[in-house]
Amino acid sequence: MEVLVVGAGVVGCAIAYELAARGATVRLLDGRGPGQGATRASAGMLAPYIEGHSEALLRLGICSLDQYDTFIARVAADARREIEYRRTGTLQVAYTDHEASQLAARQRALAGAGVAAALLGADEVRRDEPALAADVRAALVVPQHGYVRVGAFVEALVEAGARRGVLLSETRVERIGCVRDRAAVDTADGTMAADAVVLAAGSWSGGIPMDAPAPPVRPVRGQLVQVRLPQRLLSHVVWGPDCYLVPWQDGRVLVGATVEDVGFDERVTDDAVQGLLTSGERLVPALGGAAFEGARAGLRPATTDELPIIGASTTMRGVFYATGHYRNGVLLAPLTASLVADLVLEGRERPELGLVRPDRFGL
């Protein structure tokens, strides 16, 4: 089967790789190249029990996290390179008694659902993470959580896909339609037809003309900062009231992230950078002496219910959606790839598709 995947963010790259690994002939199309949209400003946190703000999103996140070990191992083996991926857990901190009581309630809820989670008092927090600020009152540890170094992950997906036969074309997609009963894509380099087209263009999905309604995806800017310490000071991903910190093995720390409804504006702003640095230093005072390595912004693709749109179009034969992942594109990439591959190649609909069907938006 021939498949065109429109969009080379982490979701599109994962889909292209999975389809090719199962024997499809795949071309990946993106005018800006791999990982240059929302992906480039992702910190790579894998934390569904924090980010799962609805029952549906939590279910999707847990299902995808369960696939991560195997998926990373496959991609790394096919790419013949290592990917920094750690399940070190998250540590969500409280500065006040009220915040501590909220964490305690969260811990009880998780325990009731059979999820391992521990509530630490101030002394236990400082024992486990001595670099944290002295005014941290309590912390909730969820050991299942972790992170993946997103840039390395996307590079590995591209390399693994190429070894499986994926062709990457850095060309602008101008329209999605059909040619002689086949799905087709008009690009700056000409028209390409295939058995299936998967729209995975993130915030740009709604701006590509189609013979169907545009998916209701809007851009939400997220900015993060990257700093570097002489050595790694944190053993967990740390989540505070105003920011989160993702520590890499080499001493780098990502500080994120803003949530800004500013349209298609990918600028990094001074206010955001200063705010993130201030919040990060409040959590870990030693960040005040870290080397500043840069800041970046990406446009996260949000839907009105904050759930992605994944599945077959009801109005265009051979067209499939995989967009609208908002803040969870990295977390949901393995699940999305398997859902799309099952559907496109086998016509098989897994139960999770019922949560993200395109027809809830008339697509």
Buried (B, 14 or more C-beta within 10 A) or exposed (E): EBBBBBBBBBBBBBBBBBBBBBEBBBBBBBBBEBBBBBBBBBBBBBBBBBBBEEEBBBBBBBBBBBBBEEBBEBBBEBBEEEBBBBBBBBBBBBBEEEBBEBBBEBBEEBEEEEBEBBBBEBEBBBEBBEBBBEEBBBBBBBBBBBBBBBBBBBBBBBBBBBBBBBBBBBBBBBEBBBEEEBBBBBBEEEEBBBBBBBBBBBBBBBEBEBEBBEBBBBBBBBBBBBBEBEEBBBBBBBBBEEBBBBBBEEBBBBBBBBEBEBEEEBEBBEEBBEBBBBBBBBBBEBBEEBEEEEBBBBBBBBBEBBBBBBBBBEBBEBBBBBBBBBBBBBBBBBBBBBBBBBBBBEEEBEEBBEBBBBEBBEB
